[in-house]
Amino acid sequence: MANLIFGGHKIGSSSLQFSAARGVFSEVENTTQPVGAGDGEMLVRSHLKSRIIPVTYDFVALSRREFERQLAPLLYSSDVQKLIIDDRPDEFWYAKVDGKIDMDRAYFLGTGTINFLVPDGIAHSVATQTADNMPYKDVPVNLLKGSGEPQTVAAQVWGDDPHLSLDTSSLKIGDTVSFQVKVDGVKDTNVFVGLNSQKISPLFSNGMETFAITWTKELFDLPLPIEFSVKPAALTDEYTWSQAKAAIGTTASPWSPNPADPEYYTDTITVPNAGTYPSEPVITATVNGDDGVLTAINDQGSVLQFGSPDETDGFVKQKSERVYHLDFNQTPTGVTLNNGVTAFPYYEHGNDANVQSGPFGYKDGIAYPSTERTAANHWNGPSMSGTIPKNSNGSNTANFQFVNRVNVGTNAAEVGRFEFNLTYQGRLSLLLRCLMIVL
């Protein structure tokens, strides 16, 4: 016998006990179809259906009506609730009471059945598991940043470089700090560890060296940043040092990176699932940089992508701005008529220049060019030009998009040309569109 926890309410006592028949798993519905003229059929799909969990109960009550009144608000819900049957406290169901609650009573004793509908048909684990991409989070923190690569000290130098930065933000006067570092290639001398060139270790030679110090006021007052280096006692040939680590505590621990180092994190997260049914993880990402995209890929190639792949690794795009717009519902301001630069000022007329003349008419967002001809019957028509204003960053030389709509209508055999261009200091710099129209 067991108690219930439904919607956060514990139901059950010495006078009310429950027993649930969960079964092995939900009813399985298979869909098949014949293939050609062959025998048998092919499985198309298979899925678990919703299930009913019948829960029988035994109770002792002086008043049946009073018992019903106490039980009703605990069992009613308008949606599924978490149902825990505490003989298996490690699992729960998303369930809702279904149908009628049966009850038989004789004197003070009664029994009945409550049917719980489980729409998804599966049990869920009460305990959650957390997986992350921080394999070193359970080991002592390395206070040295950038220690993942071996460091090479050039020949005949005193070893101040290369160096690592020591993070002292968590250190207090009196703390014990353990160090380790591995040295290779030292000849004819010994080396020591220095903080800002101040010796803090005994002399040692090749191999792994471990030692511990007390964080004194003298060390606490060293100017920042504090530089960790392995220095020679005398000038010598080139040597290397690696696997450097500083940690709070008396005993040196195996090498691990600092949380500020990329090695502290992995690109792969292994998510364990001890259950018998696929589980959808909840993904939480803490983004410490200016990233525009987060992509998760599972071992079957499925992809979850958030953000824009064009903004990986902090690549930021400026939002587009419309800096130049003529609506042509009325005479525009800030433009000059009939003084533009054209790509073909003498088109088809030898030394006789085309003429920029005539007005535009404006109606319903359309600029209608004048079709008035010149006395010499040369190519002519109005032009409109203006200066492109700067955007919010003070620039008018960035990439741009030009959009313009042209509608050509005629009722006679005519030839015309329209042109859009960019000019700089009175010279044509870019021809956006030039089109001859023959109708």
HELIX and SHEET records of a PDB file:
HELIX    1   1 ARG A   64  LEU A   75  1                                  12    
HELIX    2   2 LYS A  217  PHE A  220  1                                   4    
HELIX    3   3 PRO A  262  TYR A  264  5                                   3    
HELIX    4   4 PRO A  309  GLY A  314  5                                   6    
SHEET    1   A 7 HIS A   9  ILE A  11  0                                        
SHEET    2   A 7 LEU A   4  PHE A   6 -1                                        
SHEET    3   A 7 GLN A  81  ILE A  85 -1                                        
SHEET    4   A 7 GLU A  91  VAL A  97 -1                                        
SHEET    5   A 7 LEU A 109  VAL A 118 -1                                        
SHEET    6   A 7 ARG A  51  VAL A  60 -1                                        
SHEET    7   A 7 LEU A  16  ALA A  20 -1                                        
SHEET    1   B 5 HIS A   9  ILE A  11  0                                        
SHEET    2   B 5 LEU A   4  PHE A   6 -1                                        
SHEET    3   B 5 GLN A  81  ILE A  85 -1                                        
SHEET    4   B 5 GLU A  91  VAL A  97 -1                                        
SHEET    5   B 5 ALA A 123  SER A 125 -1                                        
SHEET    1   C 6 HIS A   9  ILE A  11  0                                        
SHEET    2   C 6 LEU A   4  PHE A   6 -1                                        
SHEET    3   C 6 GLN A  81  ILE A  85 -1                                        
SHEET    4   C 6 GLU A  91  VAL A  97 -1                                        
SHEET    5   C 6 LEU A 109  VAL A 118 -1                                        
SHEET    6   C 6 ASP A 102  ALA A 106 -1                                        
SHEET    1   D 2 VAL A  28  PRO A  34  0                                        
SHEET    2   D 2 GLU A  41  LEU A  48 -1                                        
SHEET    1   E 5 LEU A 144  LYS A 145  0                                        
SHEET    2   E 5 LEU A 164  LEU A 166 -1                                        
SHEET    3   E 5 ILE A 226  PRO A 232 -1                                        
SHEET    4   E 5 VAL A 191  LEU A 195 -1                                        
SHEET    5   E 5 GLN A 198  LYS A 199 -1                                        
SHEET    1   F 4 GLN A 151  VAL A 153  0                                        
SHEET    2   F 4 TYR A 239  ILE A 248 -1                                        
SHEET    3   F 4 THR A 176  ASP A 184 -1                                        
SHEET    4   F 4 GLY A 207  THR A 214 -1                                        
SHEET    1   G 2 VAL A 293  ILE A 297  0                                        
SHEET    2   G 2 VAL A 303  GLY A 307 -1                                        
SHEET    1   H 2 THR A 336  LEU A 337  0                                        
SHEET    2   H 2 MET A 384  SER A 385 -1                                        
SHEET    1   I 2 VAL A 355  GLN A 356  0                                        
SHEET    2   I 2 ASN A 380  GLY A 381  1                                        
SHEET    1   J 2 PHE A 360  LYS A 363  0                                        
SHEET    2   J 2 ILE A 366  PRO A 369 -1                                        
SHEET    1   K 2 VAL A 415  TYR A 424  0                                        
SHEET    2   K 2 ARG A 427  VAL A 438 -1                                        
END                                                                             
